[in-house]
């Protein structure tokens, strides 16, 4: 009902209004996906640094990383590699 009322007020047919609405939703959805793709590496980096800090000294030694190196890596901002 609201779609028909909006179309009548604008002078456009309901199909034109729906086509415009679909196009707008498509643009917004595409933008949200692009933002998600851009921020995914940041989240992954943050998560990996948190996991590194949870490792005990024995496991760090096994992978050749000192506790100081792990802490140094963990305090980096998520956007820095």
Rosetta constraint file for C-alpha pairs under 8 A:
AtomPair CA 1 CA 5 HARMONIC 6.37 0.50
AtomPair CA 2 CA 6 HARMONIC 6.14 0.50
AtomPair CA 3 CA 7 HARMONIC 6.13 0.50
AtomPair CA 3 CA 14 HARMONIC 6.78 0.50
AtomPair CA 3 CA 17 HARMONIC 7.65 0.50
AtomPair CA 3 CA 18 HARMONIC 7.84 0.50
AtomPair CA 4 CA 8 HARMONIC 6.08 0.50
AtomPair CA 4 CA 14 HARMONIC 5.84 0.50
AtomPair CA 5 CA 9 HARMONIC 6.23 0.50
AtomPair CA 6 CA 10 HARMONIC 6.26 0.50
AtomPair CA 7 CA 11 HARMONIC 5.96 0.50
AtomPair CA 7 CA 12 HARMONIC 5.05 0.50
AtomPair CA 7 CA 13 HARMONIC 5.70 0.50
AtomPair CA 7 CA 14 HARMONIC 5.39 0.50
AtomPair CA 7 CA 17 HARMONIC 5.99 0.50
AtomPair CA 8 CA 12 HARMONIC 6.37 0.50
AtomPair CA 8 CA 13 HARMONIC 7.15 0.50
AtomPair CA 8 CA 14 HARMONIC 7.91 0.50
AtomPair CA 12 CA 16 HARMONIC 6.13 0.50
AtomPair CA 12 CA 17 HARMONIC 6.37 0.50
AtomPair CA 13 CA 17 HARMONIC 6.31 0.50
AtomPair CA 14 CA 18 HARMONIC 6.07 0.50
AtomPair CA 15 CA 19 HARMONIC 6.05 0.50
AtomPair CA 16 CA 20 HARMONIC 6.22 0.50
AtomPair CA 17 CA 21 HARMONIC 6.14 0.50
AtomPair CA 18 CA 22 HARMONIC 6.02 0.50
AtomPair CA 19 CA 23 HARMONIC 6.20 0.50
AtomPair CA 20 CA 24 HARMONIC 6.23 0.50
AtomPair CA 21 CA 25 HARMONIC 6.18 0.50
AtomPair CA 22 CA 26 HARMONIC 6.07 0.50
AtomPair CA 23 CA 27 HARMONIC 6.31 0.50
AtomPair CA 24 CA 28 HARMONIC 6.29 0.50
AtomPair CA 25 CA 29 HARMONIC 5.98 0.50
AtomPair CA 26 CA 30 HARMONIC 6.01 0.50
AtomPair CA 27 CA 31 HARMONIC 6.22 0.50
AtomPair CA 28 CA 32 HARMONIC 6.26 0.50
AtomPair CA 29 CA 33 HARMONIC 6.23 0.50
AtomPair CA 30 CA 34 HARMONIC 6.24 0.50
AtomPair CA 31 CA 35 HARMONIC 6.24 0.50
AtomPair CA 32 CA 36 HARMONIC 6.21 0.50
AtomPair CA 33 CA 37 HARMONIC 6.16 0.50
AtomPair CA 34 CA 38 HARMONIC 6.12 0.50
AtomPair CA 35 CA 39 HARMONIC 6.18 0.50
AtomPair CA 36 CA 40 HARMONIC 5.99 0.50
AtomPair CA 37 CA 41 HARMONIC 7.82 0.50
AtomPair CA 39 CA 43 HARMONIC 6.47 0.50
AtomPair CA 40 CA 44 HARMONIC 6.14 0.50
AtomPair CA 41 CA 45 HARMONIC 6.04 0.50
AtomPair CA 42 CA 46 HARMONIC 6.20 0.50
AtomPair CA 42 CA 78 HARMONIC 5.49 0.50
AtomPair CA 42 CA 79 HARMONIC 5.57 0.50
AtomPair CA 43 CA 47 HARMONIC 6.09 0.50
AtomPair CA 43 CA 78 HARMONIC 7.25 0.50
AtomPair CA 44 CA 48 HARMONIC 6.12 0.50
AtomPair CA 45 CA 49 HARMONIC 6.23 0.50
AtomPair CA 45 CA 78 HARMONIC 6.18 0.50
AtomPair CA 45 CA 79 HARMONIC 7.98 0.50
AtomPair CA 45 CA 81 HARMONIC 7.81 0.50
AtomPair CA 46 CA 50 HARMONIC 6.27 0.50
AtomPair CA 46 CA 78 HARMONIC 5.25 0.50
AtomPair CA 47 CA 51 HARMONIC 6.25 0.50
AtomPair CA 48 CA 52 HARMONIC 6.16 0.50
AtomPair CA 49 CA 53 HARMONIC 6.40 0.50
AtomPair CA 49 CA 70 HARMONIC 7.98 0.50
AtomPair CA 49 CA 73 HARMONIC 6.79 0.50
AtomPair CA 49 CA 74 HARMONIC 4.99 0.50
AtomPair CA 50 CA 54 HARMONIC 6.58 0.50
AtomPair CA 50 CA 74 HARMONIC 6.64 0.50
AtomPair CA 51 CA 55 HARMONIC 6.77 0.50
AtomPair CA 52 CA 70 HARMONIC 6.45 0.50
AtomPair CA 52 CA 74 HARMONIC 7.47 0.50
AtomPair CA 53 CA 70 HARMONIC 6.36 0.50
AtomPair CA 53 CA 71 HARMONIC 6.79 0.50
AtomPair CA 53 CA 74 HARMONIC 6.76 0.50
AtomPair CA 55 CA 59 HARMONIC 5.99 0.50
AtomPair CA 55 CA 60 HARMONIC 6.32 0.50
AtomPair CA 56 CA 60 HARMONIC 6.30 0.50
AtomPair CA 57 CA 61 HARMONIC 6.07 0.50
AtomPair CA 57 CA 66 HARMONIC 7.56 0.50
AtomPair CA 57 CA 67 HARMONIC 6.56 0.50
AtomPair CA 58 CA 62 HARMONIC 6.34 0.50
AtomPair CA 59 CA 63 HARMONIC 6.55 0.50
AtomPair CA 60 CA 64 HARMONIC 6.15 0.50
AtomPair CA 60 CA 65 HARMONIC 5.08 0.50
AtomPair CA 60 CA 66 HARMONIC 6.21 0.50
AtomPair CA 60 CA 67 HARMONIC 7.01 0.50
AtomPair CA 61 CA 65 HARMONIC 5.67 0.50
AtomPair CA 61 CA 66 HARMONIC 6.43 0.50
AtomPair CA 65 CA 69 HARMONIC 6.15 0.50
AtomPair CA 65 CA 70 HARMONIC 6.57 0.50
AtomPair CA 66 CA 70 HARMONIC 6.24 0.50
AtomPair CA 67 CA 71 HARMONIC 6.14 0.50
AtomPair CA 68 CA 72 HARMONIC 6.01 0.50
AtomPair CA 69 CA 73 HARMONIC 6.14 0.50
AtomPair CA 70 CA 74 HARMONIC 6.09 0.50
AtomPair CA 71 CA 75 HARMONIC 6.29 0.50
AtomPair CA 72 CA 76 HARMONIC 6.94 0.50
AtomPair CA 76 CA 80 HARMONIC 6.61 0.50
